[in-house]
Amino acid sequence: MTAAATPAPPPATAGGGATAARSPRSGGRRNSELGLLLFAMVLVGGYAAASEAALVGRVSLGFLGPLITLTAIFFAAHLLIRWLAPHADPVLLPAVAVVNGFGVMFLHRLDVADLKEHGTVKIPLFSGQGGRQLMWTLLAVICAVAVLAVVRDHRSLSRYAYTLGLAGIALMMIPAILPARFSSINGAKLWIRFGSFFAIQPGEFAKILLLVYFSYYLVRKREVLSLASKRILGIDFPRGRDLGPVLAVWLLSLMVLIFEKDLGTSLMYFGMFVVTLYVATERVSWLIIGLLLFLGGAFLAYFLGGTVGGPFANFYERADIWLHPFADPTNKGYQLVQSLLGLGTGGLFGSGPGAGRPDKVPLVQSDFIFAGMGEEIGLFGLTALLAVYLFIAMRGLRAAIGVRDSFGKLFAGGLSFTLGLQVFVIVGGVSKLIPLTGQTTPFMSAGGSSLVANWVLIALLVRISDAARRPADGSGAGRSGGPAAGGGPVKLQDLPTEMLRAGSASGHVGDKS
């Protein structure tokens, strides 16, 4: 790689991307975003109306309150993105809005079914599970917009990488050191509880902070971690001395498994580090090493949990339920059995919105919301939802490819993979592909911590996509490779790069990188 001697673009004004020159195409992107957003709300409204018709025999105006509130929240987010990130990907907000909207309306459907048994279906706007989720959605979007307003240039996060990394570790470990009565719910020590009515899950925010540190660390160390010592079956494996960071994160994930009794969080932390490492070095051997380490750790935990109990007993029990769910279908295996029966009852097309019995599945509002919806919208409906999640991850990866700086590439890639991995972990658990993990379905499950953290994740992807799509005459960290927000001096790592091909006939530039 060599830095191209191209003139730097005009300095950015204070505020970065928000005050950058707007190209004619930015208005078109935002109009496309608005059209997709309105279409998403039509889909959500149709689902809510069909659910109410099936539950109470008629379509009243009860579902319009949450629908109009959701539309207003997302429309306000759209207007603020027009101002704060005019060149951002126009698909991210509508895709997240449709998933979030379906989650709120499914929870509202559960409230209607519950109140129907008491002879009424009138629900105040912010009451019930659906109302609380609507309130959390409002707070989550406010936090996402605040992140866009504060983080005008994603590269500024790298200046605080060590501080954010330490904060992430602290947030991750707080539940482990708290007494169980302040941190344990359903056997997993993942929470900080304030009384009996409010709790937050700090690990949801820790994953974003740790990703900032991982991305910064791997940008600085990728040359060393790319060195190979041996080639086995055509794959270059790293030197033994370079395994230290991977082993450290592996031990950290095992500590999460031991002290917090949660396989899903352990898998999330280790998985996002290994994949970010692979993206940084482009060596398949890191994926192989990471997979072997995690499988070895899981087998060790299962073996020790089954023989001596202790800290791995919770993992052993979950693995045993996964292997033999029908051995005790009315007690230990009840959750998984009801989830499988619900998915099986739905079949290909589902029983229809509002026509199923998701209340038969324990924790259908949170851990098993995917199974509850699957009974009513069927395999085809679930496939459509999974396609939306896949689309969000793909657009995040597209932003990672488009942005020029290495930190942005790794950070956007890690954020996209983390979201995709969380969906895989929860869907794999409720469908018996992997042991139950207790993770929440992003943007759908009831709960504030997950919703707020994932909206912040989307805000960071929006910020990076804005930098990636900014025209060459704009400012910031876009394709132009210009200076950072604030008009600072041009740094070598911020300049465009060109790759020279060995043996080129003309001896000049080959591929842009």
RODO-2510 file (C-alpha; in nm, 4 decimals, decimal comma):
residues 513
     n   res          X          Y          Z
     1     m     0,0000     0,0000     0,0000
     2     t     0,1277     0,3462    -0,0840
     3     a    -0,0329     0,6796    -0,0115
     4     a    -0,1468     0,8541    -0,3285
     5     a    -0,0247     1,2088    -0,3666
     6     t    -0,3663     1,3590    -0,4315
     7     p    -0,4670     1,7062    -0,3146
     8     a    -0,6722     1,7136     0,0012
     9     p    -1,0345     1,8264    -0,0265
    10     p    -1,1551     2,1448     0,1417
    11     p    -1,1443     2,1247     0,5208
    12     a    -1,4542     2,0129     0,7009
    13     t    -1,6433     2,2622     0,9088
    14     a    -1,7151     2,1962     1,2729
    15     g    -1,9824     1,9380     1,2940
    16     g    -1,8492     1,7067     1,0283
    17     g    -2,0996     1,5308     0,8125
    18     a    -2,3961     1,7358     0,9265
    19     t    -2,2640     2,0497     0,7581
    20     a    -2,0956     1,8852     0,4629
    21     a    -2,2027     1,9950     0,1158
    22     r    -2,5165     1,8108     0,0140
    23     s    -2,5113     1,6479    -0,3262
    24     p    -2,8294     1,6312    -0,5359
    25     r    -2,8394     1,2550    -0,4729
    26     s    -2,8671     1,2964    -0,0951
    27     g    -3,2204     1,4325    -0,1298
    28     g    -3,3133     1,1359    -0,3478
    29     r    -3,1789     0,8900    -0,0898
    30     r    -3,3789     1,0516     0,1868
    31     n    -3,6969     1,0544    -0,0239
    32     s    -3,6464     0,6830    -0,0914
    33     e    -3,6033     0,6316     0,2826
    34     l    -3,9315     0,8131     0,3501
    35     g    -4,1177     0,6025     0,0937
    36     l    -3,9812     0,2791     0,2370
    37     l    -4,0648     0,3971     0,5884
    38     l    -4,4274     0,4629     0,4972
    39     f    -4,4493     0,1208     0,3306
    40     a    -4,3077    -0,0393     0,6456
    41     m    -4,5761     0,1286     0,8579
    42     v    -4,8467     0,0074     0,6183
    43     l    -4,7231    -0,3508     0,6715
    44     v    -4,7187    -0,3060     1,0485
    45     g    -5,0653    -0,1511     1,0448
    46     g    -5,2038    -0,4352     0,8339
    47     y    -5,0661    -0,6911     1,0777
    48     a    -5,2119    -0,5039     1,3766
    49     a    -5,5557    -0,4711     1,2131
    50     a    -5,5644    -0,8401     1,1189
    51     s    -5,4648    -0,9396     1,4737
    52     e    -5,7411    -0,7300     1,6284
    53     a    -6,0008    -0,8634     1,3830
    54     a    -5,9103    -1,2223     1,4721
    55     l    -5,9061    -1,1559     1,8481
    56     v    -6,2257    -0,9518     1,8976
    57     g    -6,4158    -1,0161     1,5746
    58     r    -6,3938    -0,6600     1,4455
    59     v    -6,1418    -0,3910     1,3618
    60     s    -6,1724    -0,1027     1,6064
    61     l    -5,9529     0,2016     1,6348
    62     g    -5,7574     0,0531     1,9254
    63     f    -5,4507    -0,0302     1,7188
    64     l    -5,4277     0,3172     1,5628
    65     g    -5,2803     0,4790     1,8743
    66     p    -4,9625     0,2665     1,8807
    67     l    -4,9411     0,2732     1,4983
    68     i    -4,9636     0,6524     1,4739
    69     t    -4,7143     0,6933     1,7590
    70     l    -4,4675     0,4563     1,5910
    71     t    -4,5060     0,6395     1,2600
    72     a    -4,4434     0,9739     1,4297
    73     i    -4,1335     0,8425     1,6075
    74     f    -3,9786     0,6995     1,2916
    75     f    -4,0761     1,0031     1,0828
    76     a    -3,8997     1,2286     1,3344
    77     a    -3,5937     1,0016     1,3133
    78     h    -3,6064     1,0320     0,9340
    79     l    -3,6137     1,4127     0,9494
    80     l    -3,3188     1,4217     1,1892
    81     i    -3,1172     1,1822     0,9705
    82     r    -3,1794     1,4206     0,6788
    83     w    -2,9989     1,6846     0,8834
    84     l    -2,7340     1,4827     1,0683
    85     a    -2,6434     1,2186     0,8077
    86     p    -2,7785     1,3278     0,4674
    87     h    -2,5797     1,0712     0,2677
    88     a    -2,6547     0,7698     0,4889
    89     d    -2,7923     0,4416     0,3615
    90     p    -3,1673     0,4939     0,2988
    91     v    -3,2597     0,1328     0,3780
    92     l    -3,1350     0,0948     0,7362
    93     l    -3,4041     0,3018     0,9109
    94     p    -3,7057     0,1478     0,7264
    95     a    -3,5739    -0,2068     0,7729
    96     v    -3,5283    -0,1589     1,1461
    97     a    -3,8628     0,0225     1,1716
    98     v    -4,0582    -0,2692     1,0241
    99     v    -3,9017    -0,5223     1,2647
   100     n    -3,9433    -0,2897     1,5629
   101     g    -4,3008    -0,2168     1,4598
   102     f    -4,3935    -0,5848     1,4341
   103     g    -4,2471    -0,6401     1,7797
   104     v    -4,4541    -0,3606     1,9362
   105     m    -4,7735    -0,4760     1,7644
   106     f    -4,7217    -0,8395     1,8638
   107     l    -4,6837    -0,7344     2,2266
   108     h    -4,9947    -0,5178     2,1880
   109     r    -5,1725    -0,8262     2,0494
   110     l    -5,0776    -1,0162     2,3668
   111     d    -5,2246    -0,7339     2,5766
   112     v    -5,5510    -0,7423     2,3798
   113     a    -5,5797    -1,1200     2,4211
   114     d    -5,5161    -1,0901     2,7949
   115     l    -5,7728    -0,8133     2,8477
   116     k    -6,0314    -0,9889     2,6309
   117     e    -6,0627    -1,2506     2,9031
   118     h    -6,1655    -0,9713     3,1419
   119     g    -6,4321    -0,8345     2,9065
   120     t    -6,2508    -0,5294     2,7672
   121     v    -5,9932    -0,4499     2,5002
   122     k    -5,9406    -0,0802     2,5739
   123     i    -5,5713    -0,0265     2,6491
   124     p    -5,4150     0,3128     2,7358
   125     l    -5,1385     0,4070     2,4938
   126     f    -4,8364     0,3473     2,7188
   127     s    -4,9700     0,0656     2,9355
   128     g    -4,9319    -0,3081     2,8997
   129     q    -4,6365    -0,4829     2,7413
   130     g    -4,6969    -0,3178     2,4047
   131     g    -4,7249     0,0271     2,5617
   132     r    -4,4017    -0,0150     2,7562
   133     q    -4,2248    -0,1336     2,4424
   134     l    -4,3600     0,1709     2,2587
   135     m    -4,2159     0,3930     2,5310
   136     w    -3,8809     0,2112     2,5105
   137     t    -3,8868     0,2591     2,1324
   138     l    -3,9238     0,6335     2,1796
   139     l    -3,6309     0,6387     2,4238
   140     a    -3,4198     0,4164     2,1971
   141     v    -3,4707     0,6417     1,8940
   142     i    -3,3871     0,9484     2,1047
   143     c    -3,0625     0,7808     2,2145
   144     a    -2,9805     0,6843     1,8547
   145     v    -3,0307     1,0410     1,7339
   146     a    -2,8200     1,1691     2,0253
   147     v    -2,5368     0,9378     1,9162
   148     l    -2,5629     1,0745     1,5606
   149     a    -2,5491     1,4290     1,6946
   150     v    -2,2489     1,3658     1,9212
   151     v    -2,0464     1,1307     1,6983
   152     r    -2,0062     1,3436     1,3865
   153     d    -1,7062     1,1386     1,2717
   154     h    -1,6854     0,7688     1,3619
   155     r    -1,3051     0,7884     1,3722
   156     s    -1,3244     1,0093     1,6801
   157     l    -1,4272     0,6999     1,8790
   158     s    -1,0812     0,5507     1,8250
   159     r    -0,9297     0,8287     2,0374
   160     y    -1,1059     0,6843     2,3411
   161     a    -1,0623     0,3159     2,2525
   162     y    -0,8852     0,2134     2,5731
   163     t    -1,1264     0,4067     2,7946
   164     l    -1,4287     0,2602     2,6163
   165     g    -1,2764    -0,0887     2,6321
   166     l    -1,2256    -0,0640     3,0079
   167     a    -1,5789     0,0686     3,0469
   168     g    -1,7076    -0,2274     2,8447
   169     i    -1,5255    -0,4780     3,0647
   170     a    -1,6588    -0,3029     3,3762
   171     l    -2,0167    -0,3139     3,2471
   172     m    -1,9742    -0,6789     3,1568
   173     m    -1,8408    -0,7785     3,4986
   174     i    -2,0743    -0,5769     3,7244
   175     p    -2,3554    -0,8390     3,7204
   176     a    -2,1039    -1,1139     3,7972
   177     i    -1,9866    -0,9514     4,1199
   178     l    -2,3286    -0,8389     4,2414
   179     p    -2,5289    -1,0643     4,4735
   180     a    -2,7785    -1,2845     4,2910
   181     r    -3,0785    -1,0920     4,4241
   182     f    -2,9530    -0,7837     4,2362
   183     s    -2,8398    -0,9510     3,9132
   184     s    -2,9988    -1,2921     3,8540
   185     i    -3,3107    -1,3540     3,6422
   186     n    -3,4012    -1,7074     3,5311
   187     g    -3,0634    -1,8375     3,6467
   188     a    -2,8473    -1,5955     3,4425
   189     k    -2,6541    -1,3152     3,6185
   190     l    -2,6854    -1,0578     3,3412
   191     w    -2,8779    -0,7783     3,5036
   192     i    -2,8546    -0,4845     3,7411
   193     r    -3,1855    -0,4795     3,9209
   194     f    -3,3345    -0,1701     4,0839
   195     g    -3,6140    -0,2997     4,3005
   196     s    -3,8654    -0,5419     4,1507
   197     f    -3,9864    -0,3301     3,8588
   198     f    -3,6765    -0,2078     3,6750
   199     a    -3,3592    -0,3766     3,5517
   200     i    -3,0965    -0,3061     3,2872
   201     q    -2,8679    -0,5469     3,1055
   202     p    -2,5263    -0,3747     3,0854
   203     g    -2,3807    -0,6426     2,8579
   204     e    -2,5921    -0,5075     2,5704
   205     f    -2,3972    -0,1809     2,5847
   206     a    -2,0662    -0,3492     2,6680
   207     k    -2,0583    -0,5268     2,3314
   208     i    -2,0524    -0,1916     2,1458
   209     l    -1,7828    -0,0451     2,3694
   210     l    -1,5698    -0,3571     2,3348
   211     l    -1,6081    -0,3468     1,9567
   212     v    -1,4583     0,0029     1,9530
   213     y    -1,1544    -0,1285     2,1391
   214     f    -1,1266    -0,4468     1,9287
   215     s    -1,1366    -0,2444     1,6060
   216     y    -0,8748     0,0028     1,7240
   217     y    -0,6452    -0,2695     1,8606
   218     l    -0,6633    -0,4792     1,5434
   219     v    -0,5960    -0,1816     1,3181
   220     r    -0,2705    -0,1243     1,5070
   221     k    -0,1708    -0,4904     1,5356
   222     r    -0,3001    -0,6421     1,2116
   223     e     0,0422    -0,6538     1,0454
   224     v     0,1831    -0,8611     1,3323
   225     l    -0,1258    -1,0831     1,3530
   226     s    -0,1089    -1,1440     0,9770
   227     l     0,2341    -1,3072     0,9995
   228     a     0,2307    -1,6823     0,9394
   229     s     0,4598    -1,9497     1,0781
   230     k     0,3348    -2,2749     0,9253
   231     r     0,1196    -2,3791     0,6313
   232     i    -0,1089    -2,6765     0,7008
   233     l    -0,3345    -2,8117     0,4254
   234     g    -0,2877    -2,4909     0,2297
   235     i    -0,3856    -2,2648     0,5228
   236     d    -0,1355    -2,0262     0,6807
   237     f    -0,1509    -2,0463     1,0598
   238     p    -0,0206    -1,7657     1,2848
   239     r     0,2818    -1,7780     1,5060
   240     g     0,2322    -1,9142     1,8552
   241     r     0,3394    -1,5881     2,0145
   242     d     0,0501    -1,4086     1,8400
   243     l    -0,2208    -1,6242     1,9999
   244     g    -0,2170    -1,4157     2,3182
   245     p    -0,5052    -1,1760     2,2312
   246     v    -0,7318    -1,4600     2,1167
   247     l    -0,6585    -1,6667     2,4271
   248     a    -0,7230    -1,3622     2,6491
   249     v    -1,0666    -1,2994     2,4953
   250     w    -1,1409    -1,6745     2,5073
   251     l    -1,0643    -1,6803     2,8804
   252     l    -1,2772    -1,3704     2,9242
   253     s    -1,5698    -1,5427     2,7522
   254     l    -1,5249    -1,8485     2,9746
   255     m    -1,5357    -1,6207     3,2794
   256     v    -1,8675    -1,4841     3,1522
   257     l    -1,9919    -1,8416     3,1140
   258     i    -1,8785    -1,9319     3,4675
   259     f    -1,9800    -1,6251     3,6647
   260     e    -2,2809    -1,5033     3,4656
   261     k    -2,4004    -1,8492     3,3583
   262     d    -2,4836    -1,7349     3,0061
   263     l    -2,3697    -1,9142     2,6925
   264     g    -2,5181    -1,6562     2,4554
   265     t    -2,3228    -1,3595     2,5907
   266     s    -2,0050    -1,5660     2,6011
   267     l    -2,0541    -1,6631     2,2377
   268     m    -2,1281    -1,3026     2,1406
   269     y    -1,8088    -1,1598     2,2885
   270     f    -1,5778    -1,4278     2,1565
   271     g    -1,7471    -1,4509     1,8173
   272     m    -1,7341    -1,0797     1,7419
   273     f    -1,3649    -1,0627     1,8342
   274     v    -1,2658    -1,3590     1,6187
   275     v    -1,4608    -1,2351     1,3175
   276     t    -1,3197    -0,8838     1,3536
   277     l    -0,9743    -1,0419     1,3707
   278     y    -1,0476    -1,2358     1,0513
   279     v    -1,1651    -0,9204     0,8728
   280     a    -0,8481    -0,7384     0,9815
   281     t    -0,6017    -1,0104     0,8779
   282     e    -0,7950    -1,1964     0,6036
   283     r    -0,6646    -1,5261     0,7412
   284     v    -0,9068    -1,8191     0,7602
   285     s    -0,6808    -1,9798     1,0182
   286     w    -0,8080    -1,7355     1,2840
   287     l    -1,1642    -1,8556     1,2243
   288     i    -1,0501    -2,2170     1,2562
   289     i    -0,8586    -2,1440     1,5770
   290     g    -1,1524    -1,9502     1,7218
   291     l    -1,4023    -2,2245     1,6388
   292     l    -1,1803    -2,4927     1,7911
   293     l    -1,1271    -2,2873     2,1065
   294     f    -1,4979    -2,2220     2,1546
   295     l    -1,6000    -2,5822     2,0872
   296     g    -1,3271    -2,7005     2,3232
   297     g    -1,4435    -2,4613     2,5937
   298     a    -1,8079    -2,5655     2,5494
   299     f    -1,7183    -2,9357     2,5672
   300     l    -1,5061    -2,8759     2,8782
   301     a    -1,7912    -2,6845     3,0428
   302     y    -2,0408    -2,9611     2,9583
   303     f    -1,8079    -3,2356     3,0837
   304     l    -1,7260    -3,0585     3,4107
   305     g    -2,0866    -2,9546     3,4664
   306     g    -2,2054    -3,3128     3,4289
   307     t    -1,9468    -3,4665     3,6584
   308     v    -1,8775    -3,2228     3,9392
   309     g    -2,1461    -2,9576     3,8969
   310     g    -2,0403    -2,6207     4,0293
   311     p    -2,0042    -2,3182     3,8007
   312     f    -2,0889    -2,5103     3,4809
   313     a    -2,4044    -2,6797     3,6117
   314     n    -2,6325    -2,4255     3,4429
   315     f    -2,4682    -2,4801     3,1047
   316     y    -2,4856    -2,8587     3,1458
   317     e    -2,8579    -2,8396     3,2206
   318     r    -2,9272    -2,6261     2,9143
   319     a    -2,7230    -2,8557     2,6931
   320     d    -2,9036    -3,1595     2,8319
   321     i    -3,2429    -2,9995     2,7620
   322     w    -3,1266    -2,9223     2,4087
   323     l    -3,0248    -3,2845     2,3507
   324     h    -3,3325    -3,4397     2,5155
   325     p    -3,6166    -3,1825     2,5305
   326     f    -3,8957    -3,4428     2,5411
   327     a    -3,7388    -3,6388     2,8280
   328     d    -3,9086    -3,4000     3,0743
   329     p    -4,1644    -3,2050     2,8616
   330     t    -4,3674    -3,0687     3,1528
   331     n    -4,0798    -2,9400     3,3646
   332     k    -3,7238    -2,8726     3,2478
   333     g    -3,7985    -2,9122     2,8786
   334     y    -4,1311    -2,7265     2,8887
   335     q    -4,0080    -2,4021     2,7298
   336     l    -3,8334    -2,5660     2,4365
   337     v    -4,1123    -2,8196     2,3796
   338     q    -4,3793    -2,5480     2,3677
   339     s    -4,1602    -2,3455     2,1314
   340     l    -4,1228    -2,6390     1,8940
   341     l    -4,4952    -2,7177     1,9127
   342     g    -4,5804    -2,3559     1,8337
   343     l    -4,3500    -2,3487     1,5327
   344     g    -4,4868    -2,6842     1,4170
   345     t    -4,8479    -2,5680     1,4561
   346     g    -4,7784    -2,2627     1,2408
   347     g    -4,6595    -2,4721     0,9484
   348     l    -4,5826    -2,2918     0,6237
   349     f    -4,8429    -2,0152     0,6323
   350     g    -4,9301    -1,9870     1,0036
   351     s    -5,2643    -1,9749     1,1764
   352     g    -5,3011    -1,6059     1,0924
   353     p    -5,2330    -1,2880     1,2938
   354     g    -5,4190    -1,3083     1,6227
   355     a    -5,5428    -1,6637     1,5614
   356     g    -5,2716    -1,8569     1,7478
   357     r    -5,2058    -1,9305     2,1134
   358     p    -4,8621    -1,7775     2,1784
   359     d    -4,9541    -1,7479     2,5467
   360     k    -4,8833    -2,1215     2,5757
   361     v    -4,5114    -2,0511     2,5214
   362     p    -4,3300    -1,9297     2,8366
   363     l    -4,1555    -1,5926     2,8032
   364     v    -4,3142    -1,5397     2,4617
   365     q    -4,2828    -1,1636     2,5101
   366     s    -3,9026    -1,1804     2,5339
   367     d    -3,6871    -1,4898     2,4798
   368     f    -3,9442    -1,6813     2,2708
   369     i    -4,1106    -1,4029     2,0730
   370     f    -3,9852    -1,5584     1,7503
   371     a    -4,1656    -1,8841     1,8286
   372     g    -4,4850    -1,6984     1,9236
   373     m    -4,4908    -1,5051     1,5994
   374     g    -4,3982    -1,8166     1,4042
   375     e    -4,7214    -1,9878     1,5044
   376     e    -4,9232    -1,7030     1,3519
   377     i    -4,7220    -1,6021     1,0442
   378     g    -4,5734    -1,9426     0,9606
   379     l    -4,2452    -2,0397     0,8032
   380     f    -4,2873    -1,7961     0,5146
   381     g    -4,3473    -1,5045     0,7511
   382     l    -4,0492    -1,5946     0,9681
   383     t    -3,8346    -1,6272     0,6573
   384     a    -3,9380    -1,2757     0,5561
   385     l    -3,8398    -1,1426     0,9001
   386     l    -3,5051    -1,3218     0,8834
   387     a    -3,4527    -1,1738     0,5363
   388     v    -3,5017    -0,8245     0,6831
   389     y    -3,2404    -0,8966     0,9514
   390     l    -3,0061    -1,0313     0,6848
   391     f    -3,0662    -0,7194     0,4781
   392     i    -2,9758    -0,4942     0,7726
   393     a    -2,6514    -0,6872     0,8236
   394     m    -2,5728    -0,6730     0,4509
   395     r    -2,6222    -0,2969     0,4364
   396     g    -2,3919    -0,2628     0,7350
   397     l    -2,1272    -0,4687     0,5564
   398     r    -2,1777    -0,2559     0,2482
   399     a    -2,0996     0,0508     0,4575
   400     a    -1,7879    -0,1270     0,5857
   401     i    -1,6732    -0,1909     0,2294
   402     g    -1,7433     0,1656     0,1207
   403     v    -1,5711     0,3580     0,4003
   404     r    -1,2019     0,4241     0,3412
   405     d    -1,0419     0,4171     0,6865
   406     s    -0,9436     0,0847     0,8415
   407     f    -1,1029     0,1565     1,1788
   408     g    -1,4372     0,2286     1,0154
   409     k    -1,4193    -0,0896     0,8101
   410     l    -1,3531    -0,3101     1,1109
   411     f    -1,6034    -0,1295     1,3310
   412     a    -1,8890    -0,1443     1,0791
   413     g    -1,8089    -0,5069     0,9972
   414     g    -1,8068    -0,5970     1,3662
   415     l    -2,1355    -0,4165     1,4329
   416     s    -2,3066    -0,5920     1,1409
   417     f    -2,1762    -0,9342     1,2397
   418     t    -2,2750    -0,8817     1,6040
   419     l    -2,6340    -0,8090     1,5044
   420     g    -2,6438    -1,1109     1,2744
   421     l    -2,4880    -1,3364     1,5378
   422     q    -2,7426    -1,2295     1,7994
   423     v    -3,0281    -1,3200     1,5626
   424     f    -2,8656    -1,6572     1,4895
   425     v    -2,8167    -1,7322     1,8590
   426     i    -3,1780    -1,6624     1,9582
   427     v    -3,3394    -1,8228     1,6526
   428     g    -3,1089    -2,1228     1,6871
   429     g    -3,2133    -2,1609     2,0504
   430     v    -3,5914    -2,1496     1,9998
   431     s    -3,5692    -2,3880     1,7015
   432     k    -3,3390    -2,6392     1,8795
   433     l    -3,0460    -2,5785     1,6486
   434     i    -2,8261    -2,4831     1,9452
   435     p    -2,8849    -2,4780     2,3249
   436     l    -3,1076    -2,2035     2,4630
   437     t    -2,9046    -1,8937     2,5389
   438     g    -3,1466    -1,6394     2,6859
   439     q    -3,0584    -1,3717     2,4296
   440     t    -3,3277    -1,1317     2,3110
   441     t    -3,4434    -1,0976     1,9507
   442     p    -3,3096    -0,7571     1,8349
   443     f    -3,5768    -0,4842     1,8048
   444     m    -3,8627    -0,7294     1,8735
   445     s    -3,8338    -0,8734     2,2248
   446     a    -3,9787    -0,6792     2,5177
   447     g    -3,7150    -0,4982     2,7188
   448     g    -3,5385    -0,1670     2,7126
   449     s    -3,1680    -0,2524     2,7343
   450     s    -3,1575    -0,4581     2,4168
   451     l    -3,3744    -0,2137     2,2226
   452     v    -3,1747     0,0954     2,3196
   453     a    -2,8371    -0,0750     2,2597
   454     n    -2,9371    -0,2057     1,9177
   455     w    -3,0735     0,1315     1,8083
   456     v    -2,7393     0,2848     1,9115
   457     l    -2,5708     0,0162     1,7001
   458     i    -2,7861     0,1179     1,4027
   459     a    -2,7028     0,4853     1,4616
   460     l    -2,3313     0,4043     1,4378
   461     l    -2,3891     0,2125     1,1132
   462     v    -2,5845     0,5109     0,9797
   463     r    -2,2938     0,7396     1,0691
   464     i    -2,0392     0,5127     0,8954
   465     s    -2,2610     0,4695     0,5882
   466     d    -2,2916     0,8483     0,5665
   467     a    -1,9125     0,8742     0,5592
   468     a    -1,8889     0,5951     0,3006
   469     r    -2,1466     0,7516     0,0666
   470     r    -2,0361     1,1129     0,0995
   471     p    -1,9355     1,2504    -0,2432
   472     a    -1,5710     1,3179    -0,3255
   473     d    -1,6119     1,6920    -0,2862
   474     g    -1,7588     1,6526     0,0623
   475     s    -1,5739     1,6375     0,3907
   476     g    -1,5013     1,3814     0,6590
   477     a    -1,4018     1,0192     0,6365
   478     g    -1,5882     0,9319     0,3190
   479     r    -1,4620     0,8014    -0,0094
   480     s    -1,2518     1,1130    -0,0513
   481     g    -1,0368     1,0125     0,2437
   482     g    -1,0358     1,3727     0,3608
   483     p    -0,9515     1,5064     0,7037
   484     a    -1,1470     1,4283     1,0112
   485     a    -1,4302     1,6498     1,1246
   486     g    -1,3086     1,9715     1,2719
   487     g    -1,0685     2,0726     0,9948
   488     g    -0,7596     1,9073     1,1439
   489     p    -0,4433     1,8282     0,9465
   490     v    -0,4446     1,5484     0,6931
   491     k    -0,2877     1,2317     0,8352
   492     l    -0,1124     0,9631     0,6342
   493     q    -0,3646     0,6936     0,7326
   494     d    -0,6527     0,9154     0,6147
   495     l    -0,5219     0,9588     0,2609
   496     p    -0,6512     0,7472    -0,0295
   497     t    -0,4398     0,4397    -0,0957
   498     e    -0,3466     0,2589    -0,4136
   499     m    -0,2189    -0,0934    -0,4584
   500     l     0,0682    -0,1466    -0,7008
   501     r     0,0557    -0,4659    -0,9034
   502     a     0,3866    -0,6485    -0,9302
   503     g     0,4899    -0,6971    -1,2923
   504     s     0,2449    -0,4429    -1,4327
   505     a     0,3315    -0,3541    -1,7902
   506     s     0,2929     0,0167    -1,7336
   507     g     0,4373     0,0115    -1,3836
   508     h     0,1663     0,2359    -1,2397
   509     v    -0,1396     0,1966    -1,0257
   510     g    -0,3484    -0,1190    -1,0439
   511     d    -0,6391    -0,1539    -0,8013
   512     k    -0,7768     0,1107    -0,5731
   513     s    -0,8100    -0,0091    -0,2134
***
